[in-house]
Amino acid sequence: MYKLYIKDIKEIKDIALPRNVLNHVNSYKVLERRMESIAGYSLLIEGLKEYNIIDPEIDFNGKPRLINSNIEFSIAHDSGIAVCAISEDSVGVDIMKIRPLNCKMCNRILNSNEHMPENDMEYTILWCMKEAVIKYIASSIPHIKEIDTTKYLYDIKENNGYIICVCYGKI
């Protein structure tokens, strides 16, 4: 099982992050993305306290991971909101503000097992599922059409105009 944490960047107060996390966060050129990333990593730091992990060391080569720990995490952010999923097993999370249906884009990302979304909500859920799987398997976006969302387990939530999708297993 996983634990999910959510934070609006407006809630960011005095946050102390490890130096390598700050270096990673500062790689974002756009201030809002940087603030979203800070919010995501502050959620991670706070959430890890529940696992008795204080001052975690994070490796940013490839998929970010904790050094000297079996605890897994995934962070996502969009439009001023950050989420962090923490688990003792593999986990991938994505968040996305609900976006208008784009059928042309769907044709580029759907595989033969998936169906065409019928509305904005379904389109956003599809994107979130794809991205959550990418994070779950530590893959990259160029293979998004190869991601078969019907082969994974998810929790999907709607929260104030955002879709949050947590991928936590394979069928």
URBELWO-V303240 format. One record per residue. N is the residue number from 1. RES is the residue in one small letter. D_LAST is the distance of its C-alpha to the last C-alpha in Angstrom with 2 decimals. Layout:
((N;RES;D_LAST) (N;RES;D_LAST))
This chain:
((1;m;15.36) (2;y;17.13) (3;k;20.49) (4;l;21.31) (5;y;24.85) (6;i;26.62) (7;k;30.09) (8;d;32.48) (9;i;34.58) (10;k;37.62) (11;e;36.82) (12;i;37.26) (13;k;40.23) (14;d;41.55) (15;i;38.51) (16;a;38.94) (17;l;36.32) (18;p;36.47) (19;r;38.33) (20;n;35.46) (21;v;33.45) (22;l;36.55) (23;n;36.87) (24;h;33.33) (25;v;33.93) (26;n;37.28) (27;s;35.75) (28;y;34.96) (29;k;37.99) (30;v;37.59) (31;l;38.63) (32;e;36.12) (33;r;33.17) (34;r;34.85) (35;m;35.22) (36;e;31.58) (37;s;30.59) (38;i;33.12) (39;a;31.65) (40;g;28.11) (41;y;29.44) (42;s;31.68) (43;l;28.69) (44;l;27.12) (45;i;30.47) (46;e;30.89) (47;g;27.37) (48;l;27.68) (49;k;30.75) (50;e;28.57) (51;y;27.30) (52;n;30.96) (53;i;30.61) (54;i;33.77) (55;d;34.73) (56;p;31.44) (57;e;31.68) (58;i;29.24) (59;d;28.70) (60;f;28.45) (61;n;28.10) (62;g;24.85) (63;k;22.23) (64;p;24.34) (65;r;23.84) (66;l;25.94) (67;i;28.36) (68;n;28.70) (69;s;25.79) (70;n;22.19) (71;i;21.59) (72;e;19.37) (73;f;20.27) (74;s;19.85) (75;i;22.71) (76;a;23.22) (77;h;26.31) (78;d;27.85) (79;s;31.20) (80;g;32.47) (81;i;29.43) (82;a;27.32) (83;v;24.15) (84;c;22.86) (85;a;19.72) (86;i;20.28) (87;s;18.00) (88;e;18.17) (89;d;14.71) (90;s;13.59) (91;v;13.97) (92;g;14.93) (93;v;17.17) (94;d;19.21) (95;i;22.06) (96;m;24.02) (97;k;27.05) (98;i;26.56) (99;r;27.83) (100;p;29.35) (101;l;27.36) (102;n;28.01) (103;c;27.30) (104;k;28.65) (105;m;26.16) (106;c;23.28) (107;n;24.41) (108;r;24.13) (109;i;20.56) (110;l;18.76) (111;n;17.10) (112;s;17.32) (113;n;14.05) (114;e;15.14) (115;h;18.16) (116;m;21.32) (117;p;21.72) (118;e;24.71) (119;n;26.01) (120;d;26.26) (121;m;23.69) (122;e;20.94) (123;y;22.03) (124;t;21.91) (125;i;18.46) (126;l;17.23) (127;w;19.07) (128;c;17.82) (129;m;14.13) (130;k;15.03) (131;e;17.11) (132;a;14.83) (133;v;12.24) (134;i;15.40) (135;k;16.42) (136;y;13.18) (137;i;13.39) (138;a;17.20) (139;s;17.82) (140;s;20.61) (141;i;21.38) (142;p;22.93) (143;h;19.61) (144;i;18.34) (145;k;18.33) (146;e;16.01) (147;i;13.32) (148;d;10.99) (149;t;10.13) (150;t;8.24) (151;k;5.22) (152;y;5.25) (153;l;6.46) (154;y;10.25) (155;d;13.59) (156;i;16.19) (157;k;19.86) (158;e;23.12) (159;n;25.99) (160;n;29.46) (161;g;28.56) (162;y;25.67) (163;i;21.93) (164;i;19.94) (165;c;16.23) (166;v;14.39) (167;c;11.04) (168;y;10.09) (169;g;6.68) (170;k;3.80) (171;i;0.00))
